[in-house]
Amino acid sequence: QEVSQTGNTTIRFRTPTGVDAATDTITITWPTGFDVSIIVLTDIDFSHGAVSGYETDETLAATPAAG
């Protein structure tokens, strides 16, 4: 993303077994030069579901939960 340019990115992927345990992690690595410093929590929406169009929206926390 270039400085002073707005962007809207949708990331979709499938997992063979899901992400259902507290020890499961999803990591997104942006390309070199991509400026993520201006992204704030309210810029991010997270949803999941077995079929597109029937996703469940989740609430994201500003800090990770204990454990």
C-alpha positions in Angstrom: 0.0 0.0 0.0 1.3 3.4 -0.9 1.4 6.2 1.6 -1.7 8.4 1.3 -3.5 5.8 -0.8 -6.6 4.0 0.6 -6.9 0.3 0.2 -9.4 -2.4 0.9 -8.0 -6.0 1.0 -10.0 -9.2 1.4 -8.1 -12.3 2.4 -9.9 -15.6 1.9 -8.5 -19.0 2.5 -9.5 -22.6 3.4 -7.9 -24.9 6.0 -8.2 -28.6 5.7 -9.0 -29.0 9.4 -10.1 -25.6 10.5 -8.6 -23.3 13.2 -10.4 -24.4 16.3 -7.8 -24.8 19.1 -6.3 -22.1 21.3 -2.9 -23.2 20.0 -3.8 -22.6 16.3 -2.4 -19.5 14.7 -3.0 -17.7 11.5 -0.1 -15.6 10.3 -0.3 -13.1 7.4 3.0 -11.8 6.0 2.8 -8.7 3.9 5.3 -8.0 1.2 8.3 -5.8 1.9 7.4 -2.1 1.6 3.7 -2.7 2.5 2.9 -0.1 5.2 0.8 -1.6 7.9 1.6 1.1 10.5 -1.6 3.0 9.8 -3.9 -0.1 10.2 -5.9 0.0 13.5 -8.2 -2.6 15.0 -11.3 -1.0 13.7 -10.0 -1.4 10.1 -10.2 -5.2 10.4 -13.3 -7.4 10.1 -13.0 -11.1 10.8 -15.6 -13.7 9.8 -15.6 -17.4 9.1 -17.9 -20.0 7.7 -18.2 -23.3 5.8 -19.9 -21.6 2.8 -19.3 -18.1 1.3 -22.3 -15.9 2.1 -23.0 -17.7 5.4 -20.1 -16.5 7.5 -20.2 -15.7 11.2 -18.7 -12.3 12.2 -16.4 -12.4 15.2 -15.4 -9.6 17.6 -11.6 -8.9 17.7 -9.8 -7.9 20.9 -7.2 -5.2 21.1 -5.0 -7.5 23.1 -4.6 -11.3 23.1 -6.5 -13.4 25.7 -4.6 -15.2 28.4 -3.6 -18.7 27.6 
